[in-house]
Amino acid sequence: MTEPRPETIAITTGRPHAAPDAPLNPPIELSSTFHAGGTIGYGRYGNETWTALESAIAAFELGETLTFSSGMAAISAVFSLVPLGGTITASHQGYNGAMTLLHTLEKSGHIKVRFVDVANTKEVLAALDGTSLLWLESPTNPTLDVADLPVLIAAAKKLGCMVSLDNTFATPLVQQPLVMGADIVMHSVTKYFAGHSDVLMGSVSTNDPGLLARLSDARKFGGAIPGPFEAWLALRGIRTFPLRVERAQANALELAKRLSVHPKVAKVHYPGLPTDAHHERAKSFMKGFGSVLSFVVQGGAAQADAVCEASRVITNATSLGGIESLWERRRRWALESSTVPEALIRFSVGCENIEDLWSDIEESLKKI
Ligand SMILES: Cc1ncc(COP(=O)(O)O)c(C=O)c1O
């Protein structure tokens, strides 16, 4: 048989062994303790439902996987690998939760951080010497900047620097960082894997047994374990993950095109647009462009808020990667980087009918 493709992987992995009367789905393993003598022992060390989910994510990212209680818990575990006083090189414009944690760790003297423009390859390369961890996010949240991953990963590895990538926006359907040579790939499972805006979870995947053991200890003793029910829901979400992403990506590309010629829109950020500054780079190593785009409306914060509040199909809410379309003005959050324009709307495109989405957008833009 040929290697299974993503739709087949999503449907076949993480299932119990086939046997007469065996269930098709893993149980929700609700036990905090286990009979002595086995390999799990205690509910903070392992859980059958986590294992099923982890095997499914592992099949997509091609690395041993551990799940956590949230994407931020997974990020904290990765940052905990950096020795006291060590340096992290990271994007100055990425997910604001990760940015805030980096600032906090730096202020408390745990680490040093070199903030760089990840799309500026020269700048990143110049920062690598003496870096313990290169923390990448590409495309970035929320301006969809694309880093030259093959070049940056190769250069960092040459210098013996650990590389970890937040692959939440792209998903493994678009890029597989471990295959490109990264040490760790991290996800907010909350988003595309789970896909229904009803679960918070995170994951890390790696093929380095030493890192896996340290990340496993970070979970065990940091205690940021996922709930069994959440793991079960996330695995259920994965069954339709490729279908959802395929539809959402097609919607995103079409809406990016239409928005880019709308008179009320000043700028669209989406690497799938041939006119986007990151298009050629994205095309060179990505297998798609993802389903998040952002756009800047004419005017300022008030105009962007009015658009977000006017929609009827698209929900004015934070987060992304769900089956439903969400948008929000990013600068409404105090933590958002001041480099993000006040009138920028981040738009997580969902799987609704494209014409219903477009008429909602057109009506909402009339509020300006
Ligand atoms: C790119 C990215 N990484 C990490 C996170 C954090 O994930 P979680 O909210 O599951 O903790 C988010 C959340 O929005 C995100 O957008």
The ligand as an SDF file (V2000), in Angstrom:
LIG
                    3D

 16 16  0  0  0  0  0  0  0  0999 V2000
    0.2910   31.2540   17.0440 C   0  0  0  0  0  0  0  0  0  0  0  0
   -0.1900   30.9230   18.4180 C   0  0  0  0  0  0  0  0  0  0  0  0
    0.6130   30.2270   19.2270 N   0  0  0  0  0  0  0  0  0  0  0  0
    0.2380   29.9100   20.4890 C   0  0  0  0  0  0  0  0  0  0  0  0
   -0.9850   30.3070   20.9950 C   0  0  0  0  0  0  0  0  0  0  0  0
   -1.3540   29.9640   22.4100 C   0  0  0  0  0  0  0  0  0  0  0  0
   -2.2170   28.8740   22.4360 O   0  0  0  0  0  0  0  0  0  0  0  0
   -3.3230   28.6200   23.5700 P   0  0  0  0  0  0  0  0  0  0  0  0
   -4.2970   29.7560   23.5040 O   0  0  0  0  0  0  0  0  0  0  0  0
   -3.8710   27.2910   23.2130 O   0  0  0  0  0  0  0  0  0  0  0  0
   -2.6180   28.6150   24.8820 O   0  0  0  0  0  0  0  0  0  0  0  0
   -1.8510   31.0330   20.1710 C   0  0  0  0  0  0  0  0  0  0  0  0
   -3.1620   31.4770   20.6850 C   0  0  0  0  0  0  0  0  0  0  0  0
   -3.8440   32.2830   20.0890 O   0  0  0  0  0  0  0  0  0  0  0  0
   -1.4350   31.3530   18.8570 C   0  0  0  0  0  0  0  0  0  0  0  0
   -2.2170   32.0700   18.0270 O   0  0  0  0  0  0  0  0  0  0  0  0
  1  2  1  0
  2  3  1  0
  2 15  2  0
  3  4  2  0
  4  5  1  0
  5  6  1  0
  5 12  2  0
  6  7  1  0
  7  8  1  0
  8  9  2  0
  8 10  1  0
  8 11  1  0
 12 13  1  0
 12 15  1  0
 13 14  2  0
 15 16  1  0
M  END
$$$$
